[in-house]
Amino acid sequence: MNFEAYNEEVYALLKELCAIPAPSHHEEKRAAYCKAYLDKLGFDKVYIDEAKNVVCEWNCDGSNEITVFEAHTDTVFPDTEPMPYYEKDGRAFCPGIGDDTACVAAMMVAAKYLKATHTPPKNGILFVCNSCEEGLGNLKGTRALLAQYTGRIARLISFDSNLDTMHDSCVGSHRYEVEVLTEGGHSFCSFGKENAIANLANIVARIYEIEVPKPAGTKTTYNVGLIEGGTSVNTIAQNAKMLCEYRSDDANCLEYMKEKFETIFREAQNDRVKVNVTLVGDRPCAKNVDPAALEALTNTCRSVIEKYIGKPLHSESASTDCNAPMSIGIPSVAVGLYNGDLCHTREEWIELESLKDGLRIAIELIQVFC
């Protein structure tokens, strides 16, 4: 196969996508670009749904089973202006370039190659540039996709990782916005009144005293990621707010942490201190997935990818778009199409040469399920 023209197209497409900002819930410009690209390829149907997913159907006639291949368009960064892109020593640098822009580019070029060279598939294939994977996007895009194709999706492969890593088990999480309100007052004249910041700090301290459950083969964590509040140095704070979370790859441990957090929130409240708690993120663990079907899917991915990377594929738990289908019993894995590092930082980079293997892997995996 002569892939050189397609390799060059991946590089060009990656650079163009990096120039289109796509924070979670605001992917519309990148979605429009992806739809226009896929529209030109001659697939059966390409549309943008209400969740801002770009959905491309190939032989999804309503009766056959569907395999979903997706890569998320949103980045973890809130920027609404183009972020800086540059290349140096075989690497390309840009916030969000690996997670997950490189995978979006490789998947779309793989779709182009297959449409031009492959006979129509016997089974249904969905190419999806999905929205809202990152942070408080809360998997909105994938959840919406599953609702649209209820009962028809046999498996889902998310392109969202480095080439040498496969995520085949799910890390669930609950995320909260916690607001503390008090009467407050002047720091000297009203000294002794409840301080919202102090009360929030006590909540944080109690969270960090939790002993996480540690059943064999599981991992559970917690974190306070953002905190703000107060008015001035000489004001007893009337308000303070934080974002916090807990995660686990075990459903029972997730429930344990829920009880611990909710107890802390409840006990922090009294007639002088109000605590408002809002659940802003809910990512489920896997549930009722057929072990044999999941093993078959992971083995297929492993055999294709290891042929190109020349070493064993590393498996680990993660929070990805796969959480949503796995929570309703659909076998799913997340695999990568690039090599890079510093994900979720503004120094993120990828090795441009690695996209050649990524493109070939995407094409071969899709062919398996055609």
Order of alpha helices (4+ residues) and beta strands (2+ residues): alpha-alpha-beta-beta-beta-beta-beta-alpha-beta-alpha-beta-beta-beta-beta-alpha-beta-beta-beta-alpha-beta-alpha-beta-alpha-beta-beta-beta-alpha
